[in-house]
C-alpha cells in the first residue's frame, strides 16, 4: 500500500553536506516511487562576495513542499574567499547560512524541519555567570523564522529544548548503530556483565552512559573531572585529574561513551587510567569526532595500546586523512537519517527510531546465540 505524504519531499543541504545527503537521497529513491526521474535534493547555493558577505539562492519552486534542511555547522572543511584569503567556515558562518536558506524559502514551504546533527552552540546551553545563552537564543530564532521541528543527535544537554516550549525538538541517540559497528569490528565482544563495562568519562555523560548500561545489562563506572577553577585556558577551567567511581575494570572490555571528542585530551586521560586499572580493551563511542588538535596524540595512544578503537559517526565532517588511521571507525548514519525523513514525510511517528531498544535487544540475541 502506497504511503500518503504530507507534501512533496524536498531536502536542502548547507555547504559541505553533499556527500552525506547524496547517500540519503539514494536510500529514498530505493524505497520510494514518487519521484522516479529526479532527486529529492534541492538545487541551492550560497555565493559570497569578496568582503565575506553572503546570500542563499534556491533555483526551484518549493511552494507547498515538505522541506528538510540539513546542516553540519561544524564542517570546517568548507572555505570561502574573503579579502583575498581562504577562510574556513565556522559554526557561526554555517548558522547564518541556515537562516539565509530559510529566508530564501520565504514561507512558501508547507513545513520546514531542520536536521542539525550537532547542535549549534550546544555546549553553551546554560548560564553560570554573566555570559550569553547562545544555544537557547539560536533555537528561539530558528523557531521564530518558521521551522516547526528541530532534529538533533546526542545533544550535549537535551533540556535546552525548554527554550522553545511550543516548537518540536527531537534528540536522537545513535546507540544501535554504534553497537552494530562495534560487533562488526570485534565479533568476539559478548556484552556479558562480567566481561564488559560502560564508562562515563564525566558527570555530563552519565545519562547516555546509563542508557547503554541499562539496555545492555552491564556495570557502569564513572570518572569525574577535578578542575582548577582559579585558571581559565581557552575559555575553560583546566582539568587537573579524572577521579574514578565504580567497580573493578580489571580484565574487562570497557566502552567510554560521550557525545563528542574535541582535542581528545580528556578521553585519552580516561583511557590511560582504565588501562592502568587493568582494562582488557578500551573502546570509545563518540557521536561527533571533531579532533580539533589533530591526530598525533591519538596515534601515539593507539600505538602504545592505550586505546583499541574510537567510533564516531559521519554526521559531522571528517577529513579524508582520518580514514587512514587504524584506531578510527566511521559509523554511517545516512540510512538512519533517510528513515527519519521518510517517516516524517508520511506524517508517521519516529518514536521507535528515537528509542531503538527492540533492535538493540535483537542484536544482543544474535550475539548470545553465536557465542
N, C-alpha and C positions, 0 to 999 in steps of 0.2 A: 504493500500500500504506500503510495507516494505521500510525502510529508507536505503539510501546509506551512508555508514560510511566512514570517512576519512581514517581510518585504524583500525586494531584490537585494541579494547579498553583495556588498562591496567592502573590500579591505584596503586600507591605506597604510602604508608604512612611512615613517620618517626616515631620514637619511641613515644608511648603514644597515637596514633591515632586509635588504633584497634577498640575500641567500636564504635566510630563515623563512621568509614569507613565501618564497618560491616552493619550498617543501610543503608548507601549509596548503598552498594553492593546489599542488599535485595531489595531496590526500583528498581534498574536497572534490576535485574532478573525478577521482577514483570512486567516491561514494555517491555522487550526485549526478543528475542528468538534466538539470535546469539550465545549464549554460555549456552545451557540448563543444562549442567552437570558440569560446572566449575565456579569458582569465577573470577570476574574481578580484584580481588586483587592479587598483585604480591608477590611471596614469596621472601622477602628480610630481611636481618638482619644487625645489626650494632654492631658487637662484639668489646670489648675493652680489651686492655692489662692492666696489673696491674699498669702500670705507668700512665694510663689515656689516652694513645694514642688509636686511633680507626681506623676502616675501615668500608666500606659498601660492602655487598656481595649480588648479585642478583642470585637466583638459577634457573632461566629460561630464555629462549631467548626472547628478546624484539625487535628483528630486524623488522623494518617496522611498529612498533606499534604506535598508538596514545596514548601517555603516560601522565597521570595526577598525578603529585606529590603533595601530601597533607602534610602540616607540621604545627603543632601548636607549634610555637617556644616559647610559654610562659607556656608550660606544665612542672611545677616544681614537678609534682608527679612522674616523671621518675628519677631514680637514677642509678648510676654506682659505681663500687668499684675502688678506686684509693689509692694506698699505704695502703691498708687495711681499708680504710674509705669509708662509703657510702656517695656519693656526689650527691646532686640534680642537674639535668641538668639545665643550664642557657640558656637564649636565644642564647648566643654565641655558646654553645655546639650544640644546635639544628640546628643553621645556618650552622655550619661546616658539620653536617650530611646531610643537603640539598646538599651541594657541593660534598660530598662524593658519594651520590647516583647518582648524575648527571654524575660524573666521572665514576662510575661503569657502567652506561648505555653505555658510550663510543661512543656516537654519532650514535648508531645503530637504535635508535628510529626514526620514521618518523617525529614526532613532540613531543615536551615536553612543557607542560603547568604546571606552578607552582601555586597551590592554597595555599596561605598563609593568613589565616583569619585575624590575627592581624599582621600588617606589622612590620617586624624586624626593630628595632631602629626607628620606625615611629615618635616617639616624638623628635628625633634628626634629624629633616628634614630641618633645615636651620641654617645658621651660623650668630651669632650675636656678636661674639668675636673671639679670637684666639682659635678656637675649631674645632673638627672634624665634617665631614658631613657623618655620619655613614650610614643613610638610602640610600642616593644617591649613595654612594660607593657600597653598597650591591646590589642595583638594577643593576648598571653597571656591576658588577662582574658576577651576575647570568645571565644577558643577554649575556655577552661575552662567557659564557660557553655553550650557545646554547638553552636556554629557550626562546621560541618565544612569550609567553604570560604569564603575571602575573595577577592573580585574587586575590584581597584582599577585605575585608569588612570594611566599615566605616573608611577609612583611616583618621588618625589624620589631615593630610593636603594632599589632593589628588594631589596638584600641584607638589609634589615631583616626579611625573611621568615625569616631564620635564628633569630629569636626563637621561632618556632613550628614546629620541625622535623617534628612529627607532624601538622600541620594543612595544609590546602590553601591555596595562595596563588597567584593568577594576576594578573600585571601586563599590562594591555592597552595597546597603542600605537594611537592614532587616526591613524596615518600616512596610510592610504589616504583617509580622509575629509577630512583636511587638504589633501592634494594635489588631490583631486577638487574641493574648494571653490575652490582657487587657480585651477585650469584653468577653472572656470565663470566666475570673476570676471575673469580675464585670459587669454582664449583664445589670445593671441599668445605665451604662455610656451612655451619649447621644451625646457628641461632639457638643452640642449646643453652639453657640458663647457667650451666656450669662451665661453658666454654666461650661465651660471648657476653660482652658488656657494652652498654651505651654510656658515653661520657659527654656531659655538658661542659664546655670549656669555660663558661662563666655563668653568672646568675641570669643574664638576659636570654641565654639559650635553654633554660630549664624547661620551658613549655614545650618546645619542639622536641627536646630530648625525651621528655616524659611520654610524649606521643609514641615515639619509636619504642621506648622501653615497655610501655603498656601493650602495644599491639604485637610485639614480638615475644613478650613474656620473659624478658631478661632483666638483670640487675641494672641499676642506674647509679652512676657516680658523678660527682660534680667538682669542678675547680671554681674557686672564687678569686677575683683579682684584688690583690692588695696594692693600692695606688698611693703615689706620693702627691697629696693634694696641695703641697706648697709650691709645686713646679708645674708649668704648662709648656708642653713641647708639641708643635704642630697642632695646636688647638686642643690638646688632650692632656690630662694628668697622666704621667708615665706609670706603667705597671712595674712595681718592684718585685713582686713574686706571685706565683699561682699556688694557692693552697688547696689540697685535695680533701674531699669529703666522700667517703664511700668504702665499700668492702675491697678486699684484695683483688688486684687485676693480674696477679701472677699466673702465667701460663694461658691467659685468655686472649682471644681476639677482641680488640676494642674498637668501637666506632665513635669518633668525635663528630658531633652534629652541631652545625652552626648555619646561620643564614648566609654568611659571606666570609671570604678570605681576602683581606686587603693586602697589607705588606707580608703577612704570613708569620710575623714575629711571635704573636700570641699562640697561634696554632702549633708552631714548632716547639715553643717552650713547653706547652702541654704534652705534645708527643714525646719530648725528651724525658719529662717526668714519668710518663707512663712506661716508657722502656726501662727507666731506672727502677721502676717498681715491678719489673718482670713481665710486662705485657708481651704476648707472643707476636701478634701482628697489630699494627696501628693503621686504621683506615680513617679517612675524613670525608664526611658528606657536607659539602658547602654549595648551596644553591647557586651562588654567584661567585665566580672566581675572577677577582679584579687584578690581583698580582701587581699592585701599584709600585712595588720595589723590584720588579723583575723576578727572575727565576734562580739566580745563583745560590741563594741561601737554601732554597728547597732542594735544588740539585745536590748540594752538599749533604743535606739531611737524609736524602734518599740513598746516596752512596754509602753513608755511614750506617744504614739500616734503621734509622730513627723512625721513618715512615714508609709504609708499603704502597699506599695508593691514595690519591686525592680525587674525589668525584665532584665535578661541577657541571652545571647544565650549560647548554648553548643559548640560554635566554639572554645572556649578555655577551658582548663582543669578546672574542679570543683571538689574539694574533696567530697567524699561521704557524709561527715558531713553536707554539705550545704543544702542537701535535707531535713534535719530535722528542718530548720529554716522557720517559717511561713511567714516571710516577703519576701521570695525569690520565684520567679517563673522562671523556666528554659524554654527558648524558643528553641524548637528543630529545627535545621536548616538542618538536614540531607537530607530531601526530596528536599529542595531548591538546595542544592549542587548537588544532583543527577540529578535534572533538568538541571542545568548548564552543567554538564559533558555530559549528554546525548545529549543535543542540540549542543554543540560544537563538539562532536564526529561525528555528522551528518553534520558538517560544516554549521549549522544554525545560525541565528542571535540571540544573547541573549539580544537584546535591551529591549524587554518587561520584561524580568526578572530583568534587571537593574533598570527599572523605572516602578514600579507596580501601576501606577495611576489607571488603569481600575479596578484592583482587590480591591484597597482601596475604590474607589467610590462604587463598588458593595457591599462591607461590610457596608459602610455608609447607602446605600439604604435599606439594610436588617434591620439595627438598627432603622432607622427612621420609617420604616413600622411597626415594632414590637411595637414601642413606640407611 
